[in-house]
């Protein structure tokens, strides 16, 4: 199984992590996205921020013009193939004092890093 650790809270990185995960799922490869720290913070707040205004504008315009899909659409597509799981890090959730209900509904569950790594053969860190 492929594991993607999503640490960054920058929206373009979050988007690309889920694009990778969705493609792996479509290619019939099991993939788990493990959300940590700033990715949890960004997803809980629902704010699109790529780190600077120029990136934000490019990203927003591309979405408005239909050149890229909405994040939820990418996630739902990947999940439709049945090979993608999304886990929020229990330690990060505790630090930020979030509950599973604070995150988008497509986040499957909360678990620790050890459990994530025990089931992962290859890790991508974003």
C-alpha positions in Angstrom: 0.0 0.0 0.0 1.1 3.6 -0.7 1.0 6.0 2.1 0.9 9.8 1.6 1.7 11.9 4.7 0.1 15.3 4.1 1.8 17.7 6.5 1.5 20.9 4.6 -1.4 23.2 4.9 -0.9 25.0 1.6 -3.9 24.3 -0.6 -1.9 23.5 -3.7 0.0 20.8 -1.9 -3.2 19.4 -0.3 -4.8 19.4 -3.8 -1.8 17.5 -5.3 -1.7 15.0 -2.5 -5.3 14.1 -3.2 -4.8 14.1 -6.9 -2.0 11.5 -6.4 -4.1 9.5 -4.1 -7.0 9.5 -6.5 -4.8 8.4 -9.4 -3.4 5.5 -7.3 -6.9 4.5 -6.4 -8.0 4.6 -10.1 -4.9 2.4 -10.9 -6.2 -0.2 -8.4 -3.4 0.5 -5.9 -4.4 0.9 -2.2 -3.5 4.3 -0.9 -3.9 6.0 2.5 -3.7 9.7 3.0 -2.5 10.5 6.6 -3.4 14.1 7.5 -1.1 15.8 10.0 -0.6 19.3 11.6 -1.2 22.0 9.1 -3.2 20.0 6.6 -5.7 19.3 9.4 -5.8 22.9 10.3 -6.5 24.0 6.7 -9.1 21.3 6.0 -10.9 22.1 9.3 -11.0 25.8 8.4 -11.9 25.2 4.8 -9.7 28.1 3.6 -7.9 27.9 0.3 -4.4 29.3 0.9 -1.4 28.4 -1.3 1.1 30.5 0.6 1.1 33.7 -1.5 -1.4 35.8 -3.3 -0.2 35.0 -6.9 -0.5 31.3 -6.3 -4.0 31.8 -4.7 -5.2 33.8 -7.7 -3.8 31.2 -10.3 -5.5 28.4 -8.4 -8.8 30.1 -8.0 -8.9 31.2 -11.6 -8.1 27.6 -12.8 -11.0 26.3 -10.7 -13.4 28.9 -11.9 -12.5 28.2 -15.5 -13.0 24.4 -14.9 -9.3 23.6 -15.7 -9.0 21.8 -12.4 -11.7 20.1 -10.3 -12.8 21.1 -6.8 -11.0 19.2 -4.0 -14.1 17.4 -2.9 -14.7 16.1 -6.4 -11.1 14.8 -6.6 -11.5 13.0 -3.3 -14.9 11.6 -4.1 -13.6 10.3 -7.5 -10.6 8.5 -5.7 -12.9 7.0 -3.1 -15.3 5.7 -5.8 -12.7 3.3 -6.9 -12.6 1.8 -3.4 -8.9 1.9 -2.9 -8.4 5.2 -0.9 -8.6 5.8 2.8 -8.1 9.1 4.6 -6.9 9.2 8.2 -6.4 12.1 10.5 -3.4 11.9 12.9 -4.6 11.3 16.5 -1.8 13.4 17.9 -2.4 16.3 15.6 -6.1 16.2 16.3 -5.4 16.4 20.0 -2.9 19.3 19.7 -5.5 21.3 17.6 -8.4 20.1 19.8 -10.4 18.9 16.8 -12.9 16.1 16.5 -13.5 14.0 13.4 -16.7 16.1 12.9 -14.6 19.2 12.4 -13.1 17.8 9.2 -14.7 17.2 5.8 -17.0 14.2 5.8 -14.7 12.3 3.5 -12.1 11.9 6.2 -12.6 8.3 7.3 -11.2 8.1 10.8 -8.6 9.1 13.3 -5.5 6.9 14.0 -1.9 7.1 15.1 1.2 7.2 13.0 2.3 3.7 14.1 -0.9 2.1 12.7 -0.5 4.1 9.5 3.1 2.9 9.0 2.4 -0.7 9.9 0.1 -1.0 6.8 2.3 1.0 4.4 4.9 -0.2 2.0 6.0 3.1 0.5 5.5 6.6 1.9 5.3 10.0 0.1 5.7 13.0 2.3 4.0 16.3 1.3 
